Amino acid sequence: MIRTRFFRSMPALFLLVGSTYSVHAADVPPPTGEAIVAPDAKLELLYTRTAKIEGGLTEGPACAPDGSIYFTDIPFGDYGGLIVRFDPKSKETSIFSDDSGKANGLAFDAKGRLWACEGANGGGRCLSRWVVNLNQNQVMADKFQGKRFNAPNDLCIDKGGNVYFTDPKYLGEEKRELEYMGVYRVDPTGGVVEVTHEVSKPNGIGLSPDGRTLYVADHDNGSDDVTKPGGKPGNMKIYAFPLGADGLVAGERRTLVDFGAKKGCDGLTLDADGRLYLTVREPTRPGVMVVDPKDGSELAFIPTGAAGQTGDKPVGLPSNVEFGRGDEASTLYITVDLSLYRIPLKVRGGLHGVWTE
């Protein structure tokens, strides 16, 4: 069932003009992989949270048809969460919504509508879709076989307008109704099918440029609530699933990257040639790892924080990535801690297979 919600237009609150300041610049190592990124390329700070909300992180950057970047700022507690818009031309940010339903991953479809994964911890626990110019939001899907989703996390969209999304559980007191933390697909009319539950805790997700391979990050921290740790961590891997002509899994999964006992990937994206960009939340080496889709070998690494961090409060941990479009098709946007950054690359982005320029 599709439900429509209306929100008031938001004023341009919490503005921050872009800066050339780089996060912990003196401590962050230079990038590697000169074919992908120049060794002297620097992270540029674009936004840091100023709203008086606690905890959480920035997430889910998505490039709009006009080239602006929408991203989420997800707090702990009762606050509904923000969707923020960054304008590359003016280098200013404004609040698109201050009640996002604890939205996490975002993506624009080919018609310019903004899809959002609304999470748990008081959020919508659904996949919703915004008509941006009307500030109108529809709940496109919130159940599978009559049971509520856990906490939709990240998504990608194929060229037919089908939305693939992951449904783990990392936070909140809500009771789980589904046996698995699965990967689902929603068609443009709201119909839901399960794609796979062969991932213990699916997080980041992306499609190859030809639409024949679905990549899913397994980020199993061992707990349904990050504020109550104690469980034994599970898989930290990147899987590749072959897709058939119907867009569903048509063969055995392949393990592309295995992070072993280290922290693995959160969000991910792909460039126009199909290379994967993985946000690695490992305190000893935080950053964006670029890997070959054939064998998972590392091609480049873009550090976002100091190497060798220990303790329970590391900084510079990336959560998600997205390429710009048009003149910014070679610019990579990265959400890190409570901020948004960008860095110039030597390759062009793929934007989840929706935009191909």
Secondary structure as GFF3:
##gff-version 3
##sequence-region A 1 357
A	DSSP	beta_strand	3	6	.	.	.	ID=ss1
A	DSSP	beta_strand	44	48	.	.	.	ID=ss2
A	DSSP	beta_strand	57	63	.	.	.	ID=ss3
A	DSSP	beta_strand	69	74	.	.	.	ID=ss4
A	DSSP	beta_strand	82	87	.	.	.	ID=ss5
A	DSSP	beta_strand	92	97	.	.	.	ID=ss6
A	DSSP	beta_strand	103	108	.	.	.	ID=ss7
A	DSSP	beta_strand	114	118	.	.	.	ID=ss8
A	DSSP	beta_strand	126	131	.	.	.	ID=ss9
A	DSSP	three_ten_helix	132	134	.	.	.	ID=ss10
A	DSSP	beta_strand	136	141	.	.	.	ID=ss11
A	DSSP	beta_strand	143	144	.	.	.	ID=ss12
A	DSSP	beta_strand	147	148	.	.	.	ID=ss13
A	DSSP	beta_strand	155	157	.	.	.	ID=ss14
A	DSSP	beta_strand	163	166	.	.	.	ID=ss15
A	DSSP	beta_strand	183	186	.	.	.	ID=ss16
A	DSSP	beta_strand	192	196	.	.	.	ID=ss17
A	DSSP	beta_strand	202	207	.	.	.	ID=ss18
A	DSSP	beta_strand	213	219	.	.	.	ID=ss19
A	DSSP	beta_strand	236	242	.	.	.	ID=ss20
A	DSSP	beta_strand	254	258	.	.	.	ID=ss21
A	DSSP	beta_strand	265	270	.	.	.	ID=ss22
A	DSSP	beta_strand	276	280	.	.	.	ID=ss23
A	DSSP	beta_strand	287	291	.	.	.	ID=ss24
A	DSSP	beta_strand	298	303	.	.	.	ID=ss25
A	DSSP	beta_strand	318	323	.	.	.	ID=ss26
A	DSSP	three_ten_helix	326	328	.	.	.	ID=ss27
A	DSSP	beta_strand	331	336	.	.	.	ID=ss28
A	DSSP	beta_strand	339	344	.	.	.	ID=ss29
A	DSSP	three_ten_helix	351	353	.	.	.	ID=ss30
###
